[in-house]
Amino acid sequence: MLYSTQTLPCCPVCQTPARRIHSHYERTITDLPWSEFTVCWKLTVRKCFCDNEDCKRRIFSERLVETVAPWARKTSRLIERLTAIGLALAGAAGERLNPHLNLAASRETLLRFVRQLCPPPLITPRVLGVDDFAFRKGHQYGTILVDLEQHQPIELLPDREADTLRQWLQEHPGVEIISRDRSLAYKQGASEGAPDAIQVADRFHLMKNLAEALEKTFRNYVRELKEVESNMFQQSQLILNPIIDVAAVPPPAPEKQDLLHAQQCRDKRLAHYQQTWELHEQGLSFKEIARQVGISLKSVQRYLKQSTFCEREKRHDRGRSLLDPYKPYILERWNQGFRQGRQLYEEIKVLGYQNSYNVVACYLRCLKQVQPPEQSQPVQCIESPYFPLTAQRATWLVFSHHEESDEDSKELLAYLKKYCVVFGEAITLTQDFAQMVREQKVDEFDNWLKRATDSALPAIASFAKGLLDDYDAVRAGLSLKWSNGPVEGLINRLKMLKRQMFGRAELDLLSRRFILTS
């Protein structure tokens, strides 16, 4: 049992010391645990009369401000501890941790303490970074604002509309530089909210947009990519010894019914593609086109981005197997004369193999076809990894640093440039732009822009036209040091916090956890 030792409690309204006691009452307050024991106070508190006739409060309870807040059931230091747990771990994880610390608080209590925190005072930054993040990817987005000089988040906005950014900039004057992606909404909001600020187009987004244009160009020439692939790569080989070469067993030919089904699916996709463009030329909206054709809205958007019908690409992981790490062991046992598939399967399971026996059996059948029973020479596996040349892989080959690429990649890139005039022009323009951005050679921008605009590549010409519409911001991005790199890093941390709360956090809770823990 504890008692207050204040001699003259003060009125919480007028701060007049009280000399007359009205009554006493008892408060039950939880404090921090002592070792493995929970501590609970029984605190006797006085009620007093206020002697100030002008005060609206006639009777009040004495306050113990440094120890416990009015009407609170927990001490201030316990609330601080629970608030720190809620900030770091959110509700569910914090609730799971509390029993190990001898604390008792539900997840709702932890989140309520976090919501009661006041955000730090907002100081208008000189250099502002703006980017979007997803509350729910593909459906709802917000905007993150970052002080690029301090690398600190400032605020989260509920959407990514131009009016929201404009209103925030008008309420917080003083921003001199705004780094952003190439979103038209952010461009409009920054121009209207801070017309005197310098807008900087982020270099990462410039490279990303160019990569999308290059990949779109490659997708229009799938047949040529397949021809390059067939000329440059062969199937994986099994070699009996360094002198005798034996070709690997080709995969079984697909069944007739499978080929017929694949052709029917392709014809259906082609019909949808043609019907989508016909309805688009009639002026119908995307949603109406999707309803009439019977496809998704994303399919409509994808078809309308393609000037020609694109065939489906091969799987990027074709030619690779989950058995690859264990093939040397299987070959070693095979050369020792061991042929029992089930026993080999059990042995590699001990080594960590976690997939089916059918993969092992298929590989052993290939070995038996390559090496007949009467053949006694040992089998050596010299399998070169086979990666199909897709539009995406060709794009990454172009954007990779030349000095870090292996000889096969360099040879393939050189063959691509020589094989087709379109490929050569697209690769040259892309590499020149990438070097210009990486080295920030702003003097070469006008010349590159003219070359790209006059090129016969629709996707890259459209990209260049977009740069021309955002000319000042792009030049600033090539000449100034500011970029959205710190913003992207903070967005990754924001994603972690959002997923930690299962994506169900409201904006107020998410912003407090994000800003107060930075």
Residue, then its C-alpha position, 0 to 999 in steps of 0.5 A: m500500500l502506497y500513499s502520496t507525500q505531497t504537502l499541498p496538491c495543486c489544482p490541475v486547472c488553475q494551479t492553486p494549492a489546496r489545503r482542504i481534503h475532500s476524501h480518499y480513494e484507492r488506485t490500482i496501478t501496474d508497474l514494471p516487473w521485478s525479476e520474474f514477479t509482476v508489480c502492482w501498486k495499491l495507491t491511496v490518493r486524496k481528493c481536495f477542494c479547490d480554494n479558488e472561487d473563480c476556478k471551474r473545478r470544485i473538487f479534484s484528485e491530486r496528480l502524480v505527473e512524474t509517476v502515473a498519468p491521470w486515469a491511467r492503470k499503468t505507470s509512465r515508465l511501463i507505458e514507455r516500455l510497452t510503447a517501445i515494444g509496439l514501435a519495434l514489433a507492432g501488435a502481434a509480435g509484441e504480444r508474443l514477446n511480452p510474456h518473456l519480459n513478464l509484461a501483460a499487454s494485448r496487441e490492441t493495447l500496444l497499438r493504442f500506445v503507438r497511436q497516442l504518440c505525437p509525430p515529431p515537429l515537421i521542418t520543411p526540407r530544402v531538398l525533397g524526395v518524392d515517390d510512391f509506395a503501395f498500401r495494396k499493390g495494384h489497387q491503392y498507393g500512397t506518397i512518401l516524402v523524404d528529406l534528402e539532405q538528412h535521409q529522413p522520412i518526413e510524412l506519408l500522404p494518403d494517395r499519389e494524386a497531384d492535388t495532394l502533393r500540391q497542397w502539401l507543398q503550399e502548406h510547407p513553403g521553402v522547398e528548393i529542389i524536388s527529386r521525383d520519378r517521371s510520374l505526370a501527377y508528381k510533375q504537375g503537383a510539384s509545378e503547381g505547389a512549388p513553382d520556383a523549385i528545381q525538379v530533378a528526374d531520378r536517374f534510376h527511373l530513367m534507366k528503368n524506363l529505357a530498359e522497359a522500352l528496350e525490352k518492348t523492342f526485343r519483344n517485337y523480334v522474338r523470331e530473330l532472338k530465337e534464331v540468335e539463340s539457335n546459332m549461339f547455343q547448343q543443347s547440354q552435352l555429356i562427354l565420355n572422356p576428353i577425346i570422345d564427344v557424345a551428344a546429350v539425349p534430346p528431350p522427348a518430342p511433345e505429343k500431338q494433342d499437346l501441340l494441337h492444344a498449344q496452337q489453339c491457345r495461341d489462336k485464341r490469344l491472337a483473336h483476343y489481341q486483334q479484337t482488343w485493338e479493333l474495340h480500342e480504335q472504336g473509342l471504347s474504354f479499357k474496362e468496356i473492352a475487357r468486358q466485351v472480349g472476356i479478358s482481364l483489364k491487365s491483359v487489355q493494357r498489355y495488348l495495347k502496349q504492343s504494336t504487334f502480337c508477341e509470342r510467348e517466351k520460353r521459360h527463363d529457367r529452361g535447361r536447369s534442374l533441381l538435381d544439378p547440385y547432386k549430379p556430380y555425386i550420381l556420376e561418381r557412383w555411376n562410374q563405380g558401377f552402381r546402377q540402383g536408382r532407388q538407392l541413389y535417391e536415398e543417398i542424395k536425400v541424405l545430402g539434402y535433396q528434397n524433390s521427387y524420385n522421378v527427376v532422378a530416374c529421368y536423369l539415370r535413363c539419359l545416362k543409360q542411353v548415352q552409355p550402353p551396358e557394354q560401354s565401360q568408359p567412365v562418364q564425365c559431365i561437362e554440362s554448360p548451363y543453358f539459358p534461353l535468350t528471352a527479351q528480358r535476358a537480352t535487355w539485361l545483357v545490354f545494361s550489364h557493365h561490360e567489364e563485369s560480364d563474362e566472355d560468353s555474354k560479351e560474345l552474345l552481345a556482339y553477335l546481337k549487334k551484328y545480326c540485325v540492324v534493329f538490334g544494333e541501333a537499339i543496343t547502341l542507343t541504350q548503351d550510349f544513354a546508360q553511359m551518359v547517365r552513369e557518368q552524368k554527361v549532360d552535354e551529350f543529352d541533346n545529341w542523344l535525344k535527337r538520335a533517339t527521336d529520329s530512330a526507326l524504333p517506336a518504343i525508344a522514340s516514344f521514350a525520347k519524346g517523354l524525355l523531351d516533355d520533361y526536358d528540364a527535370v532530365r537535364a537536372g537529373l544528369s547534372l545534379k547529385w540528387s536522386n531518389g536512392p535514399v527514398e527507395g531504401l526507405i520504401n524497402r523499410l516501409k514495406m517491411l513494416k507494412r508486411q509486419m502488420f500483415g498489410r492492415a495498418e492504417l495510415d496513422l499507425l504506419s506513419r508513426r512506426f515509420i517516422l518515429t523509428s527512423 
